[in-house]
Amino acid sequence: MKNLKAIFFAFTMFMLSTAVQAQSQKKGEETVQIKTSAVCSMCKKTLEKAMAYEKGVKSSSLDVKSKMFTVVYDSKKTNPENIIKAVNATGYDADDKPAQERAYNRLDDCCKKEAGDH
């Protein structure tokens, strides 16, 4: 009976340490919200696809109506500044940082700021 209790105790401790380790891996995960110049569903597709290739980005989602771009990322691999630079390199303004002109010029006409919301 003592052996059974000892085995149960050891198993419980192992499971607890595994759970703590899994939670600590999520600790590096952070979220940033960025105001963009995106205007349509094509912008949404373009931005979300571009973020899929960014190191450390776990997920991203653009709310076209509010123009808010939410990015979940691993803070050990990237930071908000790098994410903003990636948004700019895709052709969109990010917060107070303007889009890279060359990238902006490559956007479809419907995705340019002058097209307005649609």
C-alpha positions as CSV (number, residue, x, y, z in Angstrom):
1,M,0.0,0.0,0.0
2,K,2.9,2.4,0.8
3,N,4.4,1.7,-2.6
4,L,1.1,2.5,-4.3
5,K,0.9,5.8,-2.5
6,A,4.5,6.6,-3.4
7,I,3.8,5.8,-7.0
8,F,0.7,7.9,-7.0
9,F,2.5,10.8,-5.4
10,A,5.3,10.6,-7.9
11,F,2.9,10.4,-10.8
12,T,1.0,13.4,-9.4
13,M,4.1,15.5,-9.1
14,F,5.2,14.6,-12.6
15,M,1.8,15.7,-14.0
16,L,2.0,19.0,-12.1
17,S,5.5,19.8,-13.3
18,T,4.4,19.0,-16.9
19,A,1.4,21.4,-16.5
20,V,3.6,24.1,-15.1
21,Q,6.1,23.7,-17.9
22,A,3.3,23.9,-20.5
23,Q,2.0,27.1,-19.0
24,S,5.4,28.7,-18.9
25,Q,5.8,28.1,-22.6
26,K,2.7,30.3,-23.2
27,K,4.1,33.1,-21.0
28,G,6.1,34.4,-23.9
29,E,3.0,34.8,-26.0
30,E,1.8,38.4,-26.3
31,T,-0.8,40.3,-28.3
32,V,-0.5,43.7,-30.0
33,Q,-3.2,45.7,-31.7
34,I,-2.2,48.0,-34.6
35,K,-4.3,50.6,-36.3
36,T,-3.9,50.2,-40.1
37,S,-4.8,51.9,-43.3
38,A,-6.5,48.7,-44.6
39,V,-9.9,49.3,-46.4
40,C,-11.2,46.0,-47.7
41,S,-11.4,42.2,-47.4
42,M,-8.5,41.9,-49.9
43,C,-6.4,44.0,-47.5
44,K,-7.3,41.5,-44.7
45,K,-6.2,38.6,-46.8
46,T,-2.9,40.3,-47.8
47,L,-2.0,41.4,-44.2
48,E,-2.9,38.0,-42.6
49,K,-1.0,36.1,-45.3
50,A,2.1,38.3,-44.9
51,M,2.1,37.8,-41.1
52,A,2.0,34.0,-41.5
53,Y,5.6,34.3,-42.8
54,E,6.8,36.6,-40.0
55,K,9.1,34.9,-37.5
56,G,7.4,34.6,-34.1
57,V,3.9,35.4,-35.2
58,K,1.4,32.9,-34.0
59,S,-1.8,34.4,-35.5
60,S,-3.2,37.6,-36.9
61,S,-6.6,39.0,-37.7
62,L,-7.7,42.2,-39.3
63,D,-11.1,43.8,-38.4
64,V,-11.7,45.7,-41.6
65,K,-14.5,47.8,-40.1
66,S,-12.3,49.2,-37.3
67,K,-9.0,48.8,-39.2
68,M,-7.5,47.2,-36.1
69,F,-5.0,44.4,-36.8
70,T,-4.5,42.0,-33.9
71,V,-1.3,40.0,-33.8
72,V,-0.4,37.2,-31.3
73,Y,3.3,36.6,-31.2
74,D,6.1,35.0,-29.3
75,S,7.9,37.7,-27.5
76,K,11.1,35.7,-27.4
77,K,11.2,35.8,-31.3
78,T,9.8,39.2,-32.2
79,N,8.4,42.4,-30.9
80,P,5.8,45.0,-31.8
81,E,8.3,47.2,-33.7
82,N,9.2,44.3,-36.0
83,I,5.5,43.6,-36.6
84,I,4.9,47.2,-37.4
85,K,7.8,47.2,-39.9
86,A,6.3,44.0,-41.5
87,V,2.9,45.8,-41.9
88,N,4.6,48.8,-43.4
89,A,6.6,46.5,-45.8
90,T,3.3,45.0,-46.9
91,G,2.1,48.4,-48.0
92,Y,-0.1,49.6,-45.1
93,D,0.3,52.3,-42.5
94,A,0.7,50.9,-38.9
95,D,-0.2,53.2,-36.1
96,D,1.8,56.4,-36.8
97,K,4.3,54.7,-39.1
98,P,3.5,55.2,-42.9
99,A,3.6,52.4,-45.3
100,Q,6.7,51.8,-47.4
101,E,6.1,53.8,-50.6
102,R,7.3,51.0,-52.9
103,A,5.1,48.4,-51.2
104,Y,2.1,50.8,-51.2
105,N,2.4,51.4,-54.9
106,R,2.2,47.6,-55.5
107,L,-1.1,47.3,-53.8
108,D,-4.2,46.8,-55.9
109,D,-6.1,50.0,-56.4
110,C,-9.0,48.9,-54.2
111,C,-6.5,48.5,-51.3
112,K,-5.1,52.1,-51.5
113,K,-6.2,54.6,-48.9
114,E,-7.7,56.9,-51.6
115,A,-10.2,54.1,-52.4
116,G,-11.8,54.7,-49.0
117,D,-13.7,52.1,-47.0
118,H,-15.7,49.6,-49.0
